């Protein structure tokens, strides 16, 4: 090949042409013009036979392969475990293409022979004499520094230093050459891992604070669970280093999420929560304030604005409160970070950054980690790079990694998004700091996720009261012998002359004094105020005391011209030369006809709500699976040009000149991750309507953790208002068990109003009820009421989660349309919709009142008309189920004083609203009347999969509902 190249450079592939040119360019003076292969390829006299030239080329290729082997697999041989008893991965082998003990050649003859025979001779075809030969380095390595050639021995030594020391790097799976080159340069350049004496002293001071904080807690509260950081104290200087680098690059807001381990230390030494506020949490006599039920200290969050001492710039740090459910907070953090970026116009993540801290077992085991990663580069969800820090204890609660994961590392999930993974021995603080510095620079440079794997250990059990020797005796025998990282590093710096022993001891004493003084102050605290731990404050929304500025409801109706304008925009294409699908054109014409007749269907009712809020400066964000079109093809908020690929139009963003932006975004096929994200987004501002729509209502159950741990109890645990809206399609329509019920019974069971207490109707009872509840559950039966409840959600003087069971067949049912009059000025949301049939004109003669909710009303109304019972039976719709409208229900029951009371639902008896409404109805009537049940019988599945059975069930309970003698002679 070489001789062919000499004849004509075009005879070989372009890559070989470059290779031979480089060889020729690096030849000593006087030899450049010669054609002997020995002079060109090795710079020394050799035979010029083609065989020898081929051997030289093969040797260079072998060296290039060796370099690439270290870049790809060097991390497998890295010295990552501080305990020295495990490898950080589960593949207990050194790849055969790595030569990892070259520096032992001089002293270990047997090792030398093994390496030469197996690794050198066997794999690459070298012998011992080749170790001192000089080879040309490829452009894909930086180990040469400023040179382009190195002896093989030095090549191996430098590769081992770069890839097999206390840092292991996984990056060669990244399919971007520039990014790979960037990482190579950061870790291969000789002497690059250097720190100034000032940087070392700062690192030592931070390590002192991290270590002594845990020591102080252990001394003062030895029998308290605190989930300390012992064994990975380096996390604190690591996080501070990342924040320093971010601040220097322009970041002024950092949103953080983490599990319980080390949280108190992070609050104290990273966020800088007042120590006395932390210490008083350990006081068992501390009385709880009346702000909520609270949470344990190692779940609490914090929001703090301070000066970054390294950069002298303002920085805001927010550590999100979270439950024990590991990794559940991940998407919440991402959502809040995205919201802050959105509201600040930070379209590249240059001002707001997120950091997620994980445990090794949870990072590998929890599926929400994967869901969160898959949001990282989606246009409407990206936060432009998250720095993930894994506190790798090399153990779960009591579970060994070998039975906790199938992947070699706990971090392998990050490979799916081409995130580089930096494994580092946590007992080498300088290596950790360097990795953190590079990670922060990576995020700034490429706006992509990056993972830092702090391979450490857990000095105690899962908590301080746990005995780890039961299950990990070998590991914990070694841990008991293990010297603390602070002792190791302080001895190192003292030995280097960076600090003196006296300076070190003074720094320790200084922080110990700070802790003691804070401890003394903490004894003065008498009341635990959850408000002090708020992680997402809303300045100026509440009073200074955190109370609503008013307690009255504002009408949610709209002017006629606003309704007409929104309706016309919703039924047109606001962009010229935009070719829409004929089916969509037909839908828009139908909307136009409705607007002309001053009517609206469900899609138009939603348009009216969103459009009017946008006019008032309220950002609206609708997210979920297929929400742009709508699962049932009713919404079409994003129009697609049929002739120009990827050309789209969002008419909602063309309503008004100075309107707020409307965001509608199809999500990944995830519920847990996406709902968590939208919950976090809703935390950032009260002046936004954030909605998540499930493709079908029952799909919310894969996001149950977010619902149970964050949405339902969030305000009680963390004094955190949130106005997120869940749209859950619900209705028994013969679609089978999985596409029918949104499980209203679960939401109602978690509603906190007392079923046995009849409230006093004082002030604005409706608003007071909403203020006192933990969330609002509605099942609207008209587009107008749907529009009203969405507008009420923003016009209330506080925020509560809103659960809306939305319809499917009603989306196009002519009877389920509303007149514009129902949205006229001074109208508002109807918590119940009274009967308007002839029965309402003569209520004393009515024999039965049927209370119901949602779609079943239209089936009841149709059946009543067929049986000509409109004078005998009244049907009343419960639109707001929780909080229960005691006042309006009592008024209706008193109106129909002679009628028997029936609750009718299409769900099975052990599901739906029955178990929630029954005791409340009995409370209204003081247990003096029965509330009869009409509906499907109890069942295990939410619905039948057989269409015939579905229709028979419907007919059966319809017959019961209109059989006026159905309950005669029954006592229950």
Phi, psi and omega in degrees: 000321181294315179295324177297322179294323179297324179291314181202122183299340181280355181287345182241166178298153182306322182293322177289327176301314178298317181300309182293325176298318179296319178300314182295321181293333182267002180291150178299155179304141179093342180255349187300327183272350182285160183249004180288129182300328180297320181289322184282321189266333183227350178071022177212165187288125176217173175294143177263033178283151177302327180296318180292320178299319179295321179298319180297316179297317179298321179296319177295319177298321178297319178296318178299321178294320178299314179300316180294325179298318177294320181296325182275315191239006181301330181299335179293337181254005181291150181270081191261332186277116179299333182279339179072019181246347180228162162270156181288337177254171182268358177270094186279070177205157171258122182308139186292345180266012176251143176247094196258001182230037184296330181285353177265000185301319186293330187251345182237097184297320182295319177297317180302313181295322180296314182297311183298318184288312186274298189286315186277302184287312186294318187266320187251353178078018177267163166238180188301326182293339181286346183298334181258004175287148179263137182233147175287132181272143179284164179288355182265021174218155180240012184292342180283350185065242178271353182262167181245358178226152176208151171293152182301320180302317181287326176301313181295317181299317182289324177295319179295320178298317183287321192243348186235019176269230180271004177236129174242132188240128171248114182208347188286355174279348181292131186265031177234116186297317182298321179292320177297317179298321180299316180292317178304314181298323183289333185246342184264334183303124183301135176074013186285336182273074182235146178230145175284164178298324179296319179295321179294320179293321176298316179299316180297317180299319180291323178292325176298312181297317180298314184287314184290332175299312179295320179298321181295313179298320181294325179287317185280324185227067187293337182255014181258140171287130178221351180052062184290171186262006184307129183105339176221044181299339182292349178302321184295305175298331178296310180297318180295325177294318178298316181294320177302312181295319178297316179299318179297332181271000177112356178292131177234006176214126180236124177257127186236148173224144181200162174281191185285329185294119178084003185297316182297323178293319177296317178300319184284314192252350175249304178287329182071046168296140179305130184298323181295329177291330177283314185296325182293342177295339181276353183281114182291345181269357183294126181277138179283142174286173182268022184278344181167185181278340176079185181209166179293156190297328183273015171246351190282154178251189184191147176233128185210135175251130183209177175268132172280119189292333182283327184249349182059034178243152174293140175214139177253127181243131179231116174258118186285136171294149180205161179276184177289345182292102188299138177073355180298333183281348185306302182292334178295315177300315182296320179295318179293320178298318179298319181297315179298319177298317182297310184290338180263000181069026182273082189278359178229011179068032181273347182245328185238134184224150176246144174234130178241128177254134186232162166262154186295315182294319181290323181299323179277330190264335187268123183296336181294338175298314178296317180299320181292318177302322183285354172271347196296335181235017175278136189308320184268004184231345184296142172251015175062041174104120175245139175265117180260128178242116181261118172276096189268093179283354183062029179194151172272226174293293173232011191262130177288149179303327185294341175246009182252343181205157178262343182275155179302315181245157174290345186264004188297339179300332183291342181295337184294339180246021178058036176273127176295149183236121182250105175274139182211140177289116187289350175272006173244087186302324181291322176297320178297315181297321181294316179299319179295321178299314180294320180299316179295321178292323177301312181298319179294322185281316189247352181053044180230160179295154176211148184239131172250120180256100179278097182282111189221209176206170181246110189296327179247193179282193179307319165229174188293344180267356187270150179253102184285343182294341177304318191243339180230064185297317182296313180300316187279340168295318178292320180298322180293334177272346189290128177287140181296146182296327178297319178296316180300312187285323178295319176300320180297313182290325176295319177297326179279350182080014180287320174226162174261163177301321180296316179298320179297311181295326177294321179294320177296313181297323180299316181286324177301321179294318177302316181294318181295319180294320178294323178298318178297316179295326184297336181290343179279345180287130181246336185233134176275116181253109181295332181303331181290347182250019182292130183263349183218072181289153177241089182303135174074357178280317176257175173289173180300334179273002180083017181260156175299148182284343175207170177226047179228152180266136178266138176305144184251011178287172186225156175291152180301317183295328177293315178300316181294317182297314179296317180300319179293320178293321181294340183248023181217173176248111187282003180246137180284155177055043180243113186267111180261165180294142180304324178295320178292321178301322179294320178297317181294323177294322178297320177297318180300318179296321178296317181297319179298327180268010179057045177232161177217143170263189186298316181298319179290324177299319177294318177302318181297318180294308182297311185298319181291324177292322177299321178298327181272009177085016181264120176292136178241130178230121178244123186227155178144180183287119174064027185286338182298314175271325187097134180308323186257021174056040182250341192269299180052055178278346175239119179263142183245127176293126184281352183242343179240114185299137176064013174271122186228161179220134176247094184306330181300335179272009179238025183279311187224157181294318185245036183285163170286158180285149174249127177246120172234126188216125170295135181262173168294167183281067184221139173255308182305304183295316186287320177296319176300319179299312182292327175298315177297321178299319182290343180287336191287328184210138176280346185263049178207145176256110183251121184236139171241128180247128174282146178300314166229149189303323184288350178290351177295342185289342174278355173249022187301327180298317179294320181292312185285322189263334184247306191285309182294309185260006189305317181289321181293320183281320192233012181051041188245106175292146176207132184253026182300147179244129175254123175257113188237100178303129189214141175155139179275104185229023178077022182269000179099177186295331188266349183239030186244298189258133172273009178060057179301331182300327181290316179295320182289326178297330181271359176286136193266004181288149186278120182289339187259001181251123177271116189285162173274137181267083180241151180060212174274091187301320181301313182290320180298319177300315180296323180293324184279342186277168176266337171197168184247131180240121181229156176223084187287145179245359177225150177300324181296316180293325175299315178297315181299316185290328176291320178290322178299326182303326180269327184280349174295151181278011177210179182234134174225146173300144181237121178255118181243120172275110187262157186273171173239292180294332181291344181303329182237008182285120181304323181293340184264024175269160179239151174275153174302334180300331181286350176246014183295163179305144181075002172273164180208178180297136178262113180293326168229154174247109183293165176290140178238014179280177177306335180300327183288343180279338181224067190298331182294337181269356182287132184266334182215137171246122178258117171266139181207180179211137173080211190300328185300339178303316184292327176289322177293316182296320179295317181293321178299319180294319180297323183268003176055049181245025185289344175270340188258335187232127174258143179238121183241131182265127173269104183273317174259112184275316178224133358294144187294129183282072183308318186295315183286323179295318179298319180298319181291320180294322177292328179295315180259067192292338183257003186267149172279154187254132180230137168255122180244132176218155179272345179284168176291159189299325180275009180229191178066208188264353192302310182296337178277313187281330186303305181296333180285322173299317180296326176294320179299318183267011178056035178060024181263354178226156172276154167241104186281148179260132171230126180166196180284153179291163176303148182205162177276319180267150182296333182200159177281155176265001183256123184297319181296317178298319179302313182291323178294321177297318180297314181297321182297313183280340172292320178299319180293320183299326185250013172267102187292349178252012186298329186249012179295136178079002181260141178259346180205000000 
